[in-house]
Structures are given as structure tokens and as C-alpha cells.
């Protein structure tokens, strides 16, 4: 058999068999229904590590206010004692607080640990929690490099504990609508995808003010931010990535600036810098970060033009999937508006979706859709936002985790495999940029 025919046969086998594998991979999550099984006769005991904005709000205050009938917050952990004390007050928590994570686990004996730390420490606490007998809920990305990803996969298998990765984007109204259209096969079999994501000069710039601006902490925006988008695509296509090729540059922030300082709050260029951000107008941030600086030195309003910033703000990625679908993806972090355009090319037509987040003009819909059938006219329609906290997605996701057992017809629940395959696209993309060559997923991790 020729090399080309052999490769085509291999692809055909993968295309038919991987659908079964993907379906089987989600079965353990479906069977559990209520996350990890509700303890008989008592509430689920939850501990939180990482009390930044996301930890304080979505996984702290919200859980205590909306889910106290089914769970109990038994411990809070953070390396910064001042931030920890304020976070406890802000959440309305009554549990003890800890600087030492292992001590918290041993003393409070939680069933589940929620991880919302700086990205580069996710794997550390996920693995520690599982070794100490806990199941884990983690914010994305699951890990920031291939070794951390492999460690999580291996330790989950060894301990028998389970991990949920909170891909809230799967629960947004427009993402659900796209999934439903693709599952209906209205445009036939998908052959390729165009996916362009835009961060505006407000949200996009915020990543360059924070720890996210350094690869050693965030893995770059290809890992921290684009993990969301790569997971969406994996989920939409019900496919697994095989090879990644990427390009990236820093074109706006970092060393590109003509003026700079240490931070906005004390900057001598306040009157002239387009990116000046006044943190003093946000009482929550002042209490959570500025008043806690003396403990760890972390500055929340750092200059976006720091010369040491080493992530990219302009990225392009090509992904090949096991089922022969190819995706062209771009992420730009200094656009005048925010949202994304995605187009699915199928054997029977094309689906276009334009999703609006932040924009300088008033719109009626959150997302506009166009379905164009081959040899037929287009059909257009729009949908609106689902509500607050990521367009209502956070509450839908948490309801599914904590309240609603049973079937998961859209396959929205995500575990370690889904977490790995999403962040590995970003990790492979980062390696591709750094080494100037394509990367196969199997080069990085054995799943």
C-alpha cells in the first residue's frame, strides 16, 4: 500500500473510531449526575484555594449565597493573608482560613476542592488535592505546560479522584445554538472552520496589566484565554486536535510603548496615556489587591508597556483535527470592539456567527447567525444575552454541577481529557511559535 493510501486509511479509521472514544470519555461524568455524588445525609464539603476576583465571586460569594442548601464552604486558602481576610468578609464565609493548603485539607476534610489560583499553580493544587483524597473543580486552563498536564492525567488515574474543568463558555446562549445547529447536520459534514476572536483595548489591555503578561505565570494568552476558544471548537466539532502550527508577535503592548511607568496609580503620564486605568475608583479591587500589596508585592494596575512582558498580543493558529477538519484561528488583544466571528464550512452549506461582547455601537442581539445552504437562499436570525455573569453561563454551569443530575445531551460537562485537549492546543501553539515548527499533540502528552 502506498504511503498516501496508508495515511488516508489511518485518517478514515480515526474519523470513525474517535467519535466512539469521545462519547465514551464523557460517560463517567454523565453517570455521576450530581458532581462526584452527593454525600449521603450531609452537604457537600467544599474548600477554595485562590481568593482573587474569580475565586471571591463566582466560586466564593456565589456558592455561599445560592448553593448553601447543598454545600458547605469549609475552608479558604491563599498565600496572601490580607487578601484572604478581606475575601472571607466579602464572601460572607464563616469557615477558617489558611495559608497552608495541606493543613487546610487535613483539618477541614473537604469532599471537593475548587482551584482558582494563578494559572501556573493550578496543576500543583489539583494534584495535591487528589493525592489527599479530594475531587477537584478547577478554573481553566487546567495547566500551563505539558508536564503539568501529564501529571494531572497520571495522578487522576492513580488516585481514582475526578476533575471538572469549568468551561463556562459551553453554557453561553450563542455557543449552545452553534452546537445545536452543527449536531443537526443542517450544513452537512464540517470540513473547515474560520475563527477570529477580538479582545478590545479595555479587556485586552487588562491582561497586560496583570500576571497574565508573563508566560511563566499564564502560559501566554494562547493558554490562558484561547483555552476557552479551543475548548469550544473541540466541543462544537466533537473532535480532537492532532497537529498545531502557530505564529505570534507583540505589536502593541510591552516594549512597543513610547511611554511607561511602574503602575497606573503613580504614573506621571496619566493625562496622556490612552491606557491609563484608575484602580482607586474600584473599592473591591483596592481592598483585594492594593491593600494586600505589602504581603506579596503583587501590583494589580501595572503598566501595560512594561518591557519585561513576554506574551503575544497578535496570534494566528492552524489546527488539524482527527476527523480531517482544519481550523484557522486568530486572537488579537487591542481591537476597538470585542467578540468573535466564526464560520463553519460544510458539505451542504455554511454557518456564520457574529457574537458581540463589548462594542462602541448599540445592538439589539448578542449574536447574529446566518445559515447559507448550497444552491439556496440564506436564513438569518439573532439571539440575546442570557443574563449576567458571562451571559448567564456561570449559573447554568453551576446548576448543572451542583443541582441537576441526569443526562447531558449536549456534552457540556468537561473533565481532565477535555481540559487537556484544550490547553494542549495553546501549549503546542506556544511551542510552535518559540521553535518555528508545527507540533503534534502526541509529542507533548500521552492521554
C-alpha positions, 0 to 999 in steps of 0.5 A: 500500500502506498504511503498516501493510501496508508495515511488516508486509511489511518485518517478514515479509521480515526474519523470513525473510531474517535467519535466512539472514544469521545462519547465514551470519555464523557460517560463517567461524568454523565453517570455521576449526575450530581458532581462526584455524588452527593454525600449521603445525609450531609452537604457537600464539603467544599474548600477554595484555594485562590481568593482573587476576583474569580475565586471571591465571586463566582466560586466564593460569594456565589456558592455561599449565597445560592448553593448553601442548601447543598454545600458547605464552604469549609475552608479558604486558602491563599498565600496572601493573608490580607487578601484572604481576610478581606475575601472571607468578609466579602464572601460572607464565609464563616469557615477558617482560613489558611495559608497552608493548603495541606493543613487546610485539607487535613483539618477541614476534610473537604469532599471537593476542592475548587482551584482558582489560583494563578494559572501556573499553580493550578496543576500543583493544587489539583494534584495535591488535592487528589493525592489527599483524597479530594475531587477537584473543580478547577478554573481553566486552563487546567495547566500551563505546560505539558508536564503539568498536564501529564501529571494531572492525567497520571495522578487522576488515574492513580488516585481514582479522584475526578476533575471538572474543568469549568468551561463556562463558555459551553453554557453561553446562549450563542455557543449552545445554538452553534452546537445545536445547529452543527449536531443537526447536520443542517450544513452537512459534514464540517470540513473547515472552520474560520475563527477570529476572536477580538479582545478590545483595548479595555479587556485586552489591555487588562491582561497586560496589566496583570500576571497574565503578561508573563508566560511563566505565570499564564502560559501566554494568552494562547493558554490562558484565554484561547483555552476557552476558544479551543475548548469550544471548537473541540466541543462544537466539532466533537473532535480532537486536535492532532497537529498545531502550527502557530505564529505570534508577535507583540505589536502593541503592548510591552516594549512597543510603548513610547511611554511607561511607568511602574503602575497606573496609580503613580504614573506621571503620564496619566493625562496622556496615556490612552491606557491609563486605568484608575484602580482607586475608583474600584473599592473591591479591587483596592481592598483585594489587591492594593491593600494586600500589596505589602504581603506579596508585592503583587501590583494589580494596575501595572503598566501595560508597556512594561518591557519585561512582558513576554506574551503575544498580543497578535496570534494566528493558529492552524489546527488539524483535527482527527476527523480531517477538519482544519481550523484557522484561528486568530486572537488579537488583544487591542481591537476597538470592539470585542467578540468573535466571528466564526464560520463553519464550512460544510458539505451542504452549506455554511454557518456564520456567527457574529457574537458581540461582547463589548462594542462602541455601537448599540445592538439589539442581539448578542449574536447574529447567525446566518445559515447559507445552504448550497444552491439556496437562499440564506436564513438569518436570525439573532439571539440575546444575552442570557443574563449576567455573569458571562451571559448567564453561563456561570449559573447554568454551569453551576446548576448543572454541577451542583443541582441537576443530575441526569443526562447531558445531551449536549456534552457540556460537562468537561473533565481532565481529557477535555481540559487537556485537549484544550490547553494542549492546543495553546501549549503546542501553539506556544511551542510552535511559535518559540521553535518555528515548527508545527507540533503534534499533540502526541509529542507533548502528552500521552492521554 
